[in-house]
């Protein structure tokens, strides 16, 4: 993973603003990673295949990931250059999904690299630095663990600690 991060660092320029860094990270991930359509999960949402597709290693080294891998790679690179970034779990198009929230120049924005990564050659920015109203058009947030009962946290259904947000 360190060599992949160093490779990204080679694209940095002196005196870049936070927005420029964030945009570079977004575009770098979209240019180097493809969505892994072969991954399957069990009824608890646990991966049945290559688990690296769910982490930054999968996105940055193997160059193949699912939404969680995209989000974790984005978070890793953002935090590495000083951009505050957290990942958020929720739903989109009826499926469990992960995306990111960033703080740029004292404002908070949502970024979903997965939904921006299309088969088209040009990068899309439909989910880059959008606000909550735009995000809620087709995304919904999972519960915060602090708002869940013990039974919900330890549950085996769709609602449990693995599909919830920790802040």
N, C-alpha and C positions, 0 to 999 in steps of 0.2 A: 504493500500500500504506500509506503514512503516514497518509492520511485515514481508512482503515479502522481502523488502530491507534488513531488519535485518537478515533474514534467509540467504540471499546471503552473507552478510558480515561475517557470520559464516564460510564461505568457504575460506576466505582470510587467507593468511599466512604472517608472517613478512618478510620484505625485498624483496617483489616481484617486479620484473622489470615491466615496463609498458607493454611490450609485453606479459608477463606471466599473468598480470591482464586482458588484453584484451582477451586473449585466454580463460581464466577462465570464463569471462562474456559470450563470444560466446558459449562455451560449456554448461554453466549453462542454458542459454535461450533455447538452443536446447534440453537439457535434461528435462526441466520442462514445456515447452510450445508446443502445437500442433497447426497446421494450422486449422483455422475454415473455413471449406468448405461450411458452411450453410449460410454465410452472403451474402446478396444481396444489391446492390446499385441502386439508380434511375438513370435516364438519365443525371443528373448533377453530378453523382459520390457521392451523399450523401447516407449514410447508411440507410437501411430500417429495420434493425434488431438491435441486441445488439451493441450499439456504443462503449462499452468497448473493443470490439475486435480491435478497432482502436487506443487504447492507451496502455500505460505501465501497467495500472491496469489490463486490459484484459490478457496481456501476463504473468505478474508476480503473480497476485492473482487468476484470473479465469483459468489461464494456457491454454488459448485458444485465438488466435489472428489471424489477417490478417497481411500483410506485414507492414502496418503502426504501428501496435501494437508491432511487433517484433523490428522494427527500433526505436521506442520511448523507449522501455524497454532497448535496447542496449545503446542508448544515455544516458538515466538516470543513468544507472550503470557505464558507462564509465566516465561521467562527475563527478559522485560521488567519483570515485577513482583518479581523476585528469587527466584523458585522454581527450584531446580535441576531441569532436565528434559532427558532425552536420548531420542532415538528409537531404536527397536529394530526390526530387520528379522527376519522369520521367516515362518512359514506358519500359516494358519488355514483350515480347511475345504478343504484341499488346494491352496490358492492362496498366492502370495507376498503378504505382508501387512506393514503397519507399524503400530506402536503406541508408546506412550510409557511412560517410567518417571520418577517424580518423587520428590524428597525433601521430605517434610513433617514438621516437628518431629522431625528426626533419625531418621525411619523412611522406608523406601523402599516405594513402591507402584507398581502398574501401572495405566495408564489406556488404554482403547481407545475413543476417541470415536466411531469408525466403527461399532462393534458396539452402542454405546449409542444411536446415531441411528436411530430407527425411524419408521415412518409414523404411529405413535400421537402424539396431541397432547402427552401428558405425557412428559417426559424419562425415560429409563431410566438406571439406575445399576448395571446388572449388571456392568459393566466399569470402574467408577470406584473407584480406590484398592483394588484387589484384591491379594492376595498371590500368590506364585509358584505355589503349589499350585492355587489357583483358576484362574490364567491357563493353566497347563499342561493343563487339562481339554480345551481346544480350540485352543491356540496352541503352537507350537514355535519355538525360537530357531534362527536361522541361525548358522553358525560365525563365530567371530572371525577376522578376517583374519590376526592373528598366529599362528593355529593352522593356517593353510592353506599348502600347497606353492605354489611359483611357478606350476606348471601349473594348479592349482585357481584361483588368483587371476586368471590370464589366460585361463582357460577360456571356452569359448563355450557350455557346457552350463548346466544349472540352477544349478550351484554355481560362482560367480565373484565377483569383487570387488563387483559391483553388487548382489548379493543377500546380502552378508555384513555383519557388524557391525564398525565401527571404534571402538575405545575407547582 
